[in-house]
Amino acid sequence: MAVSLGALPARRRHPIIYRFLQNRLAVIGLVIIVIFYILALIQPWISTFPYDQLNPGMRDKPPSTEHWLGTDRSTRDVYSRLIKGGQVSLAAGFMAVLLVMTIGVSLGAIAGFFGGLIDGIIMRITDIILSIPLILLLITAAALFRPSLKTTIIVIGVSSWPGAARLVRGQFMQLKTQEFVTAARAIGAGPVRLMMRHLFPNALAVIIVEATLWLSYAILLEASLSYLGLGVQIPTPSWGNMLQDGQRELLAGAWWLTVFPGAAIFITVLCFNLMGDGLRDALDPRHRSR
């Protein structure tokens, strides 16, 4: 007896979405992340002052009705800079992860599928990069080039792909031994078709989870570089250089200059991790038969 799709309960029609929504912390993380990205997109319309506008006589003023999060030592509005900094930091994190996953997934897929000499060369390059402390590699690369948002994205992306490459390589090596791949080979499927139509879709769940978790790490890396003066440069704000700028005034009692950008970084990273954990549980193949 045929049963219409609409008659099935939600957990049978959309099991992954259903399992994700059952994880309250993951949903809360997703909602907050969406809100942060919306605020970043509409930043020009919700800022109370231009982020680089000077307000004479308003140096290091605490939060008030006029300046909601106070002002910094250059008399600029902290709230407007925090929103603009969120736009910069979130965009940098997203673009850096896009670059990381593009390089890592491509090289990992090639290494895992072809194996042999190709796999050996790619994995040795990966081992060399992994043997160098990441923060040292980031600082060195950032110091060699003119610090900017574009440089920060490229530096994070180019230096951080080995982890994704190893993960995808392992997935492809496991999947290519499965019967459905053998059947596809038997009917004449070439390497590109095998990778794109058969292996990649089956590894997509792991890639999505890895990308989500890497977003939080990329934002931390961007904040670290900007804090050290090797990332986004003042007067363009990012949460990292706002922390660095506020540190100078912390002893003078201007707590708001470090608390608000620090809280923004903490909440964003926590929410990305919660969302990543929720996606990992929802996409876990061991749950699909339940």
Sequence and secondary structure as in RCSB ss.txt:
>XXXX:A:sequence
MAVSLGALPARRRHPIIYRFLQNRLAVIGLVIIVIFYILALIQPWISTFPYDQLNPGMRDKPPSTEHWLGTDRST
RDVYSRLIKGGQVSLAAGFMAVLLVMTIGVSLGAIAGFFGGLIDGIIMRITDIILSIPLILLLITAAALFRPSLK
TTIIVIGVSSWPGAARLVRGQFMQLKTQEFVTAARAIGAGPVRLMMRHLFPNALAVIIVEATLWLSYAILLEASL
SYLGLGVQIPTPSWGNMLQDGQRELLAGAWWLTVFPGAAIFITVLCFNLMGDGLRDALDPRHRSR
>XXXX:A:secstr
    GGGS HHHHSHHHHHHHH HHHHHHHHHHHHHHHHHHTHHHH SS TT   TT TT    SSSTT B TTS
 BHHHHHHHHHHHHHHHHHHHHHHHHHHHHHHHHHHHHH HHHHHHHHHHHHHHHHS HHHHHHHHHHHS  SHH
HHHHHHHHHS HHHHHHHHHHHHHHTTSHHHHHHHHTT  HHHIIIIIIHHHHHHHHHHHHHHHHHHHHHHHHHH
HHTTSSS TTS  HHHHHHHHHHHHTTT THHHHHHHHHHHHHHHHHHHHHHHHHHHH GGGTT 
